[in-house]
Amino acid sequence: MMPIIDQELLSLIDKMRAVMISVATGGPRIDQVNHEFQNDYREVAAALVARGIDNPIAYSDLWQWHGRWSQDDLPTYASRRVFVGAMFDPLINLIRNGRSAPLEPTGWTLVDRQMSEAVARLSQARTEEQYQAVGLFCREVLISLAQEVFDPARHPTDPDVRVSITDFKRMIEAYISVELRGSAADEARRHARTALDLALRLQHLRTANFRDAAICVEATGAVVSIIAIVSGRRDPQPILEWKP
């Protein structure tokens, strides 16, 4: 079999990504597309081995994926799309650019530094303990993020509960409740909770591997980006009109 070129590999990966999202969001029945998906997986897996790239695609069969998305932490179509994106997007960027997608700084110095460290640890990790350490850094990123944006005077919490400086969930949910409204707030809260749960799980997962850690990093980065957008730090800068 002739080795496939990068563009063909990217097309196959993008096709797999689309199928995984489609079957988990009301699309075709698994039996209709599973055989082709399994063939695509084998071809992609072989191409990644030939390139010396770790395969982050955790499911070679769509029924395996069905078992995963049926769990309580992926209850919505949006959460499933985010999960699949976190699995596929770094791989696509790696093949397309020769590296993962660059991190866009938020301007929060500690958040940016810790996020960069989490990404660096992921690229260097080889053992279960090293992958677990990635979860620790992701948790620290989220706590630092909450500390940056939470203002107790503006973002009220339960008056009967004292919010500690490391209580990411209460701080970030109070922030989101004030700064966002409606379904957008609900989705942002779910993403934030999922990212923290992934980080905590990874820290204590004795069988932690690259895929576990990579998903955790991507989920953490997504929450950082969401909060940066909500805070206005991603707003386009106004174009100043030049006057002679």
Protein Blocks (a to p, Z undefined) as FASTA:
>chain_A
ZZddfklmmmmmmmmmmmmmmmmnopacfklmmmmmmmmmmmmmmmmmmnopacfbfbfb
fklmmmmmmpmklmbfklmmmmmmmmmmmmmmmmmnopacddddehiaklmmmmmmmmmm
mmmpcbfklmmmmmmmmmmmmmmmmmmmpcfklmccdfkbccdfklmklmmmmmmmmmpg
cjllmmmmmmmmmmmmmmmmmmmmmkbcfklmmmmmmmmmmmmmmmmmmnopmgccdddd
ddZZ
